[in-house]
């Protein structure tokens, strides 16, 4: 079972403001590559999956 995270938890993990993470999540701002790497590691999925280029996680 995969854990669900609150925005504040993810922001703390990524060392960014919660509002910055909210902008990433809403699509208002594109996250930088290092943030995407961290999220793909956390969720154990490929970068392609994370950005919608493949249908299943790796």
Secondary structure, DSSP 8 states (H G I E B T S, - for coil): ------HHHHHHHHTS-HHHHHHHHHTSS---HHHHHHHHHHHT--HHHHTTSSSS--
